[in-house]
């Protein structure tokens, strides 16, 4: 292992729960339920496989005026996240990576402004050698392009990189990029079966990178 690639949403910061709650409220306002099982389909993606807007209009049987709905949703999400810190273990693992001289990168299906804004909020932007986002490849996970581009910037072969992910789309992207994947599910994805993960942990605080050398 010569480098680490972190996902962002749901792994470094619990943006996934805030986003899900905001969408769940929108669905409830239109008399429709939104379950974690349904929402988990789009975690880590660009809503290609599951579009909550299209699905809600189908359930409601009519087109909706999305501009005010999205404005209120964004306001709600920002208010929730402004009080959040990094998830447990994130700062510990970044300190350990620095001590072990393991370069770290972020590869996210979210836009750059979103990822960098919250990394600055957490004071973690400088902890990463590079950040690769949706506009860098134009393809969200499970496409492997984000991980491959991040690896290229690091100058490290995929087989010598460990990916940290919280979503099925992220796990699939890591497999496609031929990288080992440690899955740390967030609250929104904890119910999923991450078959094929190299390792699975409940939190980034539950392991150390130094212990990976003993894992086949």
C-alpha positions, -999 to +999 in steps of 0.1 A: +000+000+000+015+033-012-014+056-012-050+061+001-080+075-019-109+087+002-145+091-009-160+123+005-198+122+010-207+098+038-171+089+045-153+122+055-185+141+064-221+128+069-235+147+040-255+117+030-278+117+060-285+155+057-293+151+020-315+121+026-334+139+053-340+169+031-353+147+003-374+127+027-391+159+039-398+169+003-415+135-004-435+138+028-448+172+018-462+156-013-477+127+006-451+101-005-427+080+016-390+078+008-371+049+024-334+044+030-335+013+008-348+034-021-325+064-015-294+041-012-296+034-049-282+069-057-256+072-030-222+079-045-237+084-080-250+112-102-286+101-099-284+082-132-298+050-119-323+066-096-336+102-100-356+114-069-371+142-089-384+120-117-396+094-092-415+119-071-433+133-102-442+098-112-456+091-077-474+124-076-488+121-111-478+156-122-449+179-129-435+199-100-420+234-098-385+224-088-368+258-085-384+267-051-382+231-039-345+229-046-339+263-030-355+252+002-337+218+001-303+234-003-310+258+025-320+229+048-289+208+039-265+237+044-281+245+078-276+209+089-241+205+076-228+238+090-229+223+125-212+190+115-176+179+120-157+152+102-169+117+109-152+097+137-117+085+128-112+108+098-087+131+115-070+101+131-065+083+098-052+114+081-027+120+109-016+084+107-012+086+069+010+117+073+031+098+099+034+068+075+041+091+046+011+077+027-002+103+003-040+108+004-064+119-023-102+124-026-123+110-055-159+121-054-189+119-077-199+154-063-189+187-079-157+203-069-173+234-052-192+211-029-162+189-018-138+218-014-163+240+005-168+213+031-132+203+033-123+239+040-151+240+066-135+210+083-100+224+080-089+193+060-084+207+025-046+207+028-045+171+041-050+158+005-025+158-023-053+161-049-090+162-052-108+146-082-145+154-088-173+148-112-163+176-137-128+161-140-140+130-158-177+137-165-185+102-152-197+093-117-191+061-099-195+032-105-174+042-134-138+038-124-126+070-140-125+091-108-103+066-090-081+061-120-076+099-125-068+103-088-043+075-090-027+091-120-022+124-101-007+105-072+016+086-096+008+053-079-005+021-096-040+010-088-028-023-072-008-003-046-038+019-036-064+014-009-098+031-015-120+041+014-157+041+005-192+041+020-214+032-010-220+003-034-213+025-063-179+034-048-171-003-041-180-011-077-159+017-090-129+005-069-133-030-083-134-017-118-103+003-112-086-029-097-081-012-063-086-028-029-116-012-011-123-008+026-159-001+031-170+021+060-208+024+056-226+056+066-260+057+083-277+057+049-258+026+035-253+005+067-281-019+057-264-029+024-244-060+016-210-050+005-200-083-009-165-082-023-151-055-001-115-061+010-124-051+045-155-036+062-155-015+093-182+004+112-160+035+115-127+049+104-118+049+141-120+011+142-088+004+124-053+017+116-036+017+082-005+001+098-027-030+103-033-034+066+001-050+061-012-081+080-044-084+058-040-107+028 
